[in-house]
Amino acid sequence: MWCHQAFGQYATQKEVFTTVVSPIIDEVLEGFNCTVFAYGQTGTGKTHTMEGNMDDPENAGIIPRAVQAVFQHLEAAGAEYSVRLSFLELYNEVRLRVCAGVALVVCEC
């Protein structure tokens, strides 16, 4: 499933999540690998869209909302589960792996 969507400056975090990510949560839970890829010019809000304000649930971004949705579904199903998650960031053509808020240089592209 491909979703090419541009949002205006007044789009809410909830609107972006509901439109782009929510539909693929079921696919993730069926065992498919899924990717959310944000791209654009510097300063256009990609990091804000992906992370948001994690201290404010109303303004949480795609990552915290997706993790919450997956775990809520698994817990409601009473399922035994194992979850593996990767978060990569490209910055100035250098690929970074982000773990616990610390960026490690993985390779130069």
Sine and cosine of phi, psi and omega as CSV:
sin_phi,cos_phi,sin_psi,cos_psi,sin_omega,cos_omega
0.00,0.00,0.79,-0.61,0.05,-1.00
-0.93,-0.37,0.66,-0.75,0.05,-1.00
-0.72,-0.69,0.96,-0.28,0.08,-1.00
-0.98,-0.21,0.93,-0.37,-0.10,-0.99
-0.63,-0.77,0.74,-0.67,0.14,-0.99
-0.94,-0.34,0.64,-0.76,-0.02,-1.00
-0.89,-0.46,0.54,-0.84,0.04,-1.00
-0.97,0.23,0.10,-0.99,-0.07,-1.00
-0.92,0.38,-0.28,0.96,-0.02,-1.00
-0.98,-0.21,0.14,0.99,0.03,-1.00
-0.92,0.40,0.64,-0.77,0.01,-1.00
-1.00,0.04,0.32,-0.95,0.07,-1.00
-0.87,0.49,-0.64,0.77,0.00,-1.00
-0.89,0.45,-0.67,0.74,0.01,-1.00
-0.88,0.47,-0.69,0.72,0.02,-1.00
-0.90,0.44,-0.73,0.68,0.00,-1.00
-0.88,0.47,-0.74,0.67,-0.05,-1.00
-0.89,0.46,-0.63,0.77,-0.04,-1.00
-0.97,0.24,-0.69,0.73,-0.17,-0.98
-0.99,-0.14,-0.73,0.69,-0.19,-0.98
-0.99,-0.14,-0.66,0.75,-0.06,-1.00
-0.78,0.63,-0.66,0.75,0.00,-1.00
-0.90,0.44,-0.41,0.91,-0.03,-1.00
-1.00,-0.07,-0.10,1.00,0.01,-1.00
-0.85,0.52,-0.68,0.73,0.02,-1.00
-0.88,0.47,-0.61,0.79,0.04,-1.00
-0.91,0.42,-0.64,0.77,0.06,-1.00
-0.87,0.49,-0.70,0.71,-0.04,-1.00
-0.94,0.34,-0.30,0.96,0.09,-1.00
-1.00,0.03,0.01,1.00,0.08,-1.00
0.98,-0.20,0.06,1.00,0.01,-1.00
-0.99,0.16,0.57,-0.82,0.14,-0.99
-0.99,0.17,0.77,-0.64,-0.01,-1.00
-0.77,-0.64,0.49,-0.87,-0.02,-1.00
-0.76,-0.65,0.68,-0.73,0.18,-0.98
-0.92,-0.39,0.84,-0.54,-0.11,-0.99
-0.84,-0.55,0.91,-0.41,0.03,-1.00
-0.98,-0.22,0.76,-0.65,0.00,-1.00
-0.63,-0.77,0.37,-0.93,0.02,-1.00
0.42,-0.91,-0.02,-1.00,-0.02,-1.00
-0.93,0.36,0.36,-0.93,0.07,-1.00
-0.84,0.54,0.71,-0.70,0.08,-1.00
1.00,0.09,0.19,0.98,-0.04,-1.00
-1.00,-0.07,-0.01,1.00,0.11,-0.99
0.98,-0.20,0.30,0.95,-0.01,-1.00
-0.89,0.45,-0.75,0.67,0.00,-1.00
-0.90,0.43,-0.67,0.75,0.03,-1.00
-0.87,0.49,-0.67,0.74,0.01,-1.00
-0.91,0.42,-0.66,0.75,-0.05,-1.00
-0.96,0.27,-0.67,0.75,-0.09,-1.00
-0.98,-0.20,-0.73,0.69,-0.06,-1.00
0.91,0.41,-0.42,-0.91,0.06,-1.00
-0.97,-0.26,0.98,-0.21,-0.10,-0.99
-0.95,0.32,-0.21,0.98,0.04,-1.00
-1.00,0.05,-0.15,0.99,-0.04,-1.00
-0.80,-0.60,0.97,-0.23,-0.07,-1.00
-0.81,0.59,-0.53,0.85,0.01,-1.00
-0.92,0.39,-0.50,0.87,-0.04,-1.00
-0.94,-0.34,0.27,0.96,0.07,-1.00
-0.91,0.41,0.57,-0.82,-0.03,-1.00
-1.00,0.04,-0.25,-0.97,-0.06,-1.00
-0.88,0.47,-0.71,0.71,-0.09,-1.00
-0.88,0.47,-0.82,0.57,0.00,-1.00
-0.90,0.44,-0.57,0.82,0.03,-1.00
-0.92,0.38,-0.66,0.75,0.00,-1.00
-0.91,0.41,-0.70,0.71,0.02,-1.00
-0.88,0.48,-0.71,0.71,0.02,-1.00
-0.88,0.48,-0.69,0.72,-0.02,-1.00
-0.90,0.44,-0.67,0.74,0.00,-1.00
-0.90,0.44,-0.76,0.65,-0.03,-1.00
-0.92,0.38,-0.58,0.81,0.06,-1.00
-0.89,0.46,-0.67,0.74,0.00,-1.00
-0.91,0.41,-0.71,0.71,-0.02,-1.00
-0.90,0.43,-0.67,0.74,0.01,-1.00
-0.92,0.39,-0.62,0.78,0.03,-1.00
-0.91,0.42,-0.54,0.84,0.00,-1.00
-0.99,0.16,-0.18,0.98,-0.04,-1.00
0.90,0.43,0.46,0.89,-0.09,-1.00
-0.99,0.11,0.49,-0.87,0.20,-0.98
-1.00,0.04,0.73,-0.68,-0.13,-0.99
-0.53,-0.85,0.34,-0.94,0.13,-0.99
-0.73,-0.69,0.74,-0.67,-0.07,-1.00
-0.84,-0.54,0.72,-0.70,0.07,-1.00
-0.83,-0.56,0.73,-0.69,-0.11,-0.99
-0.70,-0.72,0.67,-0.74,0.10,-1.00
-0.83,-0.56,0.60,-0.80,0.06,-1.00
-0.71,-0.71,0.94,-0.35,0.01,-1.00
-0.91,-0.41,0.51,-0.86,0.04,-1.00
-0.72,-0.70,0.72,-0.69,0.14,-0.99
-0.98,-0.18,0.78,-0.63,0.03,-1.00
-0.63,-0.78,0.85,-0.52,-0.05,-1.00
0.79,0.62,0.70,0.71,0.04,-1.00
0.89,0.45,0.35,0.94,0.10,-0.99
-0.91,-0.42,0.79,-0.61,0.00,-1.00
-0.99,0.12,0.77,-0.64,-0.01,-1.00
-0.88,-0.47,0.59,-0.80,0.18,-0.98
-0.95,-0.30,0.80,-0.60,-0.07,-1.00
-0.97,-0.26,0.87,-0.50,0.01,-1.00
-0.75,-0.66,0.84,-0.55,0.05,-1.00
0.78,0.63,0.64,0.77,0.06,-1.00
0.98,0.20,0.06,1.00,0.01,-1.00
-0.94,-0.34,0.83,-0.56,-0.01,-1.00
-1.00,0.00,0.80,-0.60,0.04,-1.00
-0.93,-0.37,0.76,-0.66,0.04,-1.00
-0.95,0.30,0.84,-0.54,0.00,-1.00
-1.00,-0.08,-0.76,0.65,0.05,-1.00
-0.25,-0.97,0.35,-0.94,0.12,-0.99
-1.00,-0.07,0.72,-0.70,-0.05,-1.00
-0.99,0.11,0.00,0.00,0.00,0.00
